Amino acid sequence: MTILVTGCAGFIGSYVTRALLSRGETVIGVDNLNDYYSPALKRARLQQFENDKAFQFHEIDIADHELLREQTKPAKITSIIHLAAQAGVRYSLKDPFAYSRSNLQGHLAILELARHLSVRHLVYASSSSVYGANEAVPFKETHACDNPVSLYGATKKSNELMSASYARLYALPQTGLRFFTVYGPMGRPDMAYWIFTEKMLRGEPIEVFNHGRMGRDFTYIDDIVDGVLAAHDRPPVGDGVPHRIYNLGNDRPEALLALIELLEKELGLKAQKTLVGMQRGDVERTWADITLARRDLGFQPKITLAEGISRFVAWRRGLAAPFV
Ligand SMILES: NC(=O)c1ccc[n+]([C@@H]2O[C@H](COP(=O)([O-])OP(=O)(O)OC[C@H]3O[C@@H](n4cnc5c(N)ncnc54)[C@H](O)[C@@H]3O)[C@@H](O)[C@H]2O)c1
């Protein structure tokens, strides 16, 4: 198989690429290496594949649909794992147009590419953010998601609707995956566990939102990769519109303060906490019901937050200098 992975220099994309290559697939990777966070980190992730003949990289913006089509044409792509996006909830208040370009135009470009190539399956990243202000927990795929609290969440919900229309119009087989707070080594510098770690190492105070009354269904990267590959290998079959959506989470929400305690233990440092209010665009808690993913994909998260944070800190300790 030849699999197109978009966002291959990103956190999840690089792990998915590595897993695909190690099971013998050919991967065409696309990423625009934008500077939302350290491009050096993105390049370091790509370096892992530098000498792998089964990997080919194209530095392109997926929203540039003509260039995307032209450059990927010779590759005979059989399926697509679409992970490129402008991520981050808070940044969507700052630079909303980055989200319309990468997440809306970009998603449409991938849908068009997928239908022209008649791929056997398009798997794409959605997010727990689609649940927005929903209060009923755990979040289930059957719950209505009409209360977005951020533009980021709204673009991810839009992606699901755009995909549903292409599945119906063109019988394009697709699976949308709603990821829940993914973390791990080589992760994302804009996320709380990373920001806290760097600030604690520098002896600076950390801002704890909503006075610490926050809960997240933290999901370790290796568990997410297992879910992405399991979904990829199982295109929707049978009658009806070939489009499914799954939560990929840990089904074990943890308090933000518990995360801080784990970091304190692993780093051997006491955090100086500045308690602040709720941030616009944020939600108090997330919690994935993963019954569907368990049943259809055999998805079973294995790594506890304690183990995952310990692995993250061990990786961070091994860095000669932090990524900036
Ligand atoms: N990490 C999480 O906790 C999480 C949670 C929910 C959903 N998601 C979604 O999962 C996917 C992967 O997230 P991630 O955490 O790996 O984020 P990431 O930012 O590390 O990776 C995304 C990659 O896409 C690239 N990209 C962005 N816009 C692009 C464009 N227009 N053209 C080409 N490349 C572009 C970026 O350079 C980056 O390398 C995203 O769709 C994100 O919204 C992530």
The ligand as an SDF file (V2000), in Angstrom:
LIG
                    3D

 44 48  0  0  0  0  0  0  0  0999 V2000
   -2.7610   16.3240   19.8750 N   0  0  0  0  0  0  0  0  0  0  0  0
   -4.0190   16.3700   20.3180 C   0  0  0  0  0  0  0  0  0  0  0  0
   -4.2530   16.3330   21.5310 O   0  0  0  0  0  0  0  0  0  0  0  0
   -5.1640   16.4170   19.3530 C   0  0  0  0  0  0  0  0  0  0  0  0
   -6.4610   16.3400   19.8970 C   0  0  0  0  0  0  0  0  0  0  0  0
   -7.5440   16.3950   19.0300 C   0  0  0  0  0  0  0  0  0  0  0  0
   -7.3460   16.4850   17.6680 C   0  0  0  0  0  0  0  0  0  0  0  0
   -6.0890   16.5700   17.1690 N   0  0  0  0  0  0  0  0  0  0  0  0
   -5.9320   16.6610   15.7170 C   0  0  0  0  0  0  0  0  0  0  0  0
   -5.0240   15.6750   15.2980 O   0  0  0  0  0  0  0  0  0  0  0  0
   -4.2700   16.1390   14.1680 C   0  0  0  0  0  0  0  0  0  0  0  0
   -2.7900   16.0610   14.4750 C   0  0  0  0  0  0  0  0  0  0  0  0
   -2.5290   16.8610   15.6250 O   0  0  0  0  0  0  0  0  0  0  0  0
   -1.1030   17.0380   16.2700 P   0  0  0  0  0  0  0  0  0  0  0  0
   -1.2750   17.0980   17.7240 O   0  0  0  0  0  0  0  0  0  0  0  0
   -0.1680   16.0490   15.6610 O   0  0  0  0  0  0  0  0  0  0  0  0
   -0.7670   18.5210   15.7750 O   0  0  0  0  0  0  0  0  0  0  0  0
    0.5610   19.0880   15.0970 P   0  0  0  0  0  0  0  0  0  0  0  0
    0.3540   20.5720   15.0120 O   0  0  0  0  0  0  0  0  0  0  0  0
    1.7450   18.5840   15.8050 O   0  0  0  0  0  0  0  0  0  0  0  0
    0.5250   18.4570   13.6510 O   0  0  0  0  0  0  0  0  0  0  0  0
   -0.1470   19.0150   12.5550 C   0  0  0  0  0  0  0  0  0  0  0  0
    0.8460   19.1470   11.4050 C   0  0  0  0  0  0  0  0  0  0  0  0
    0.1190   19.6560   10.2790 O   0  0  0  0  0  0  0  0  0  0  0  0
    0.9280   20.6060    9.6290 C   0  0  0  0  0  0  0  0  0  0  0  0
    0.0230   21.5350    8.9290 N   0  0  0  0  0  0  0  0  0  0  0  0
   -0.8300   22.4290    9.4670 C   0  0  0  0  0  0  0  0  0  0  0  0
   -1.4800   23.0950    8.5050 N   0  0  0  0  0  0  0  0  0  0  0  0
   -1.0180   22.6050    7.3230 C   0  0  0  0  0  0  0  0  0  0  0  0
   -1.2960   22.9000    5.9720 C   0  0  0  0  0  0  0  0  0  0  0  0
   -2.1800   23.8510    5.6220 N   0  0  0  0  0  0  0  0  0  0  0  0
   -0.6370   22.2110    5.0030 N   0  0  0  0  0  0  0  0  0  0  0  0
    0.2710   21.2510    5.3280 C   0  0  0  0  0  0  0  0  0  0  0  0
    0.5820   20.9260    6.6110 N   0  0  0  0  0  0  0  0  0  0  0  0
   -0.0650   21.6100    7.5930 C   0  0  0  0  0  0  0  0  0  0  0  0
    1.7230   21.2860   10.7270 C   0  0  0  0  0  0  0  0  0  0  0  0
    2.9300   21.8490   10.2380 O   0  0  0  0  0  0  0  0  0  0  0  0
    1.9740   20.1380   11.6900 C   0  0  0  0  0  0  0  0  0  0  0  0
    3.2290   19.5330   11.4670 O   0  0  0  0  0  0  0  0  0  0  0  0
   -4.7850   17.5380   13.8990 C   0  0  0  0  0  0  0  0  0  0  0  0
   -5.8000   17.4630   12.9290 O   0  0  0  0  0  0  0  0  0  0  0  0
   -5.3730   17.9750   15.2170 C   0  0  0  0  0  0  0  0  0  0  0  0
   -6.3560   18.9530   15.0590 O   0  0  0  0  0  0  0  0  0  0  0  0
   -4.9950   16.5290   17.9850 C   0  0  0  0  0  0  0  0  0  0  0  0
  1  2  1  0
  2  3  2  0
  2  4  1  0
  4  5  1  0
  4 44  2  0
  5  6  2  0
  6  7  1  0
  7  8  2  0
  8  9  1  0
  8 44  1  0
  9 10  1  0
  9 42  1  0
 10 11  1  0
 11 12  1  0
 11 40  1  0
 12 13  1  0
 13 14  1  0
 14 15  2  0
 14 16  1  0
 14 17  1  0
 17 18  1  0
 18 19  2  0
 18 20  1  0
 18 21  1  0
 21 22  1  0
 22 23  1  0
 23 24  1  0
 23 38  1  0
 24 25  1  0
 25 26  1  0
 25 36  1  0
 26 27  1  0
 26 35  1  0
 27 28  2  0
 28 29  1  0
 29 30  1  0
 29 35  2  0
 30 31  1  0
 30 32  2  0
 32 33  1  0
 33 34  2  0
 34 35  1  0
 36 37  1  0
 36 38  1  0
 38 39  1  0
 40 41  1  0
 40 42  1  0
 42 43  1  0
M  CHG  2   8   1  16  -1
M  END
$$$$
